[in-house]
Amino acid sequence: MLQFRIVFSFFLMAFLVSCHQPQPRKPVSYQNGSFLDKSLKRNKAILKAEEKAIFKIIENDSSNTYYNSSDGFWYHYVQKNNSDTITPQFGDQVTFTYNLRTFSEDTIYTMAEIGQRKYLMDQQRLMTGLREGLKIMKAGEQVTFLFPSSRAYGFYGDKKRIGSDVPLKATVILKSIKQTER
């Protein structure tokens, strides 16, 4: 009888332990979003300061008419092509030259240093603002763009001459547009 009780007790304990539900584990670390909140506030402050600098440039340049792009940058025409209607579309090959300067007109890269570039629209890597800026240009036009750092090289810079969060001024000459078959 004692052996029966021991065996019965053993099976009862095994049964009770096997019916135990697994307990969820607590996370090792918990993030409350404070990093994202700080980053968002920082980026908003940077953009506000850069837009203030852009508006000052526009205010001091009464000889040009500036346009605000829906993509977050401003621009004015140095040379406009009123006779053409074709702008680059997805897959078109554009040939262009450009330079990059700071808002205080310090040259970062000259047109000669960068050279003539060929670019397949939206199929190759290119600075965000420049990619969107090319889309509003026609062949033969020369446009000066004012890019906040978020539309230029952003937080990382270009790891050469452009540092973190540097707004840029670029003058672009669109030499040609080679349309793809549609």
JOJO-V851942 format. One record per residue. OMEGA is omega as a letter, one per 20 degrees, with the letter a starting at -180 (NA if undefined). NEAR is the number of other ideal C-beta (glycine too) atoms within 10 Angstrom. Layout:
BEGIN
omega = <OMEGA | OMEGA>
near = <NEAR | NEAR>
END
This chain:
BEGIN
omega = <r | r | r | r | r | r | r | r | r | r | r | r | r | r | a | r | a | r | a | r | r | r | r | r | r | r | r | r | a | r | a | r | a | r | r | r | r | a | r | r | r | a | r | r | r | a | r | r | r | r | r | r | r | a | r | r | a | a | a | a | a | a | a | r | a | r | r | r | r | r | r | r | a | a | r | a | r | r | a | r | a | a | a | r | a | r | a | r | a | r | r | r | r | r | a | r | r | r | r | r | r | r | r | r | r | a | r | r | r | r | a | r | a | a | r | a | r | a | r | a | r | r | r | r | r | r | a | a | r | r | a | r | r | a | a | a | r | a | r | a | r | a | r | a | r | a | r | a | r | r | r | a | r | a | a | a | r | r | r | a | a | a | a | r | r | r | a | r | a | r | a | r | r | a | a | r | r | a | r | r | r | NA>
near = <5 | 6 | 7 | 8 | 9 | 10 | 10 | 10 | 10 | 10 | 10 | 10 | 10 | 10 | 9 | 9 | 8 | 7 | 7 | 7 | 5 | 5 | 6 | 6 | 6 | 6 | 7 | 5 | 4 | 6 | 8 | 7 | 8 | 8 | 9 | 10 | 10 | 10 | 11 | 11 | 10 | 12 | 15 | 10 | 10 | 18 | 17 | 11 | 14 | 21 | 15 | 9 | 15 | 20 | 13 | 11 | 17 | 16 | 9 | 7 | 13 | 7 | 5 | 13 | 10 | 16 | 12 | 12 | 17 | 7 | 14 | 15 | 24 | 19 | 22 | 16 | 16 | 13 | 10 | 13 | 15 | 8 | 7 | 11 | 7 | 11 | 17 | 25 | 13 | 11 | 14 | 21 | 16 | 20 | 15 | 24 | 17 | 24 | 19 | 25 | 16 | 13 | 16 | 8 | 8 | 8 | 13 | 19 | 18 | 13 | 16 | 9 | 11 | 15 | 10 | 12 | 15 | 12 | 18 | 15 | 20 | 15 | 12 | 11 | 7 | 16 | 19 | 17 | 25 | 21 | 17 | 19 | 25 | 23 | 16 | 17 | 23 | 17 | 18 | 15 | 20 | 17 | 22 | 20 | 25 | 27 | 29 | 23 | 22 | 18 | 24 | 25 | 23 | 18 | 13 | 10 | 15 | 15 | 8 | 9 | 12 | 20 | 14 | 11 | 20 | 20 | 24 | 24 | 22 | 23 | 15 | 21 | 19 | 24 | 14 | 13 | 21 | 13 | 12 | 12 | 4 | 7>
END
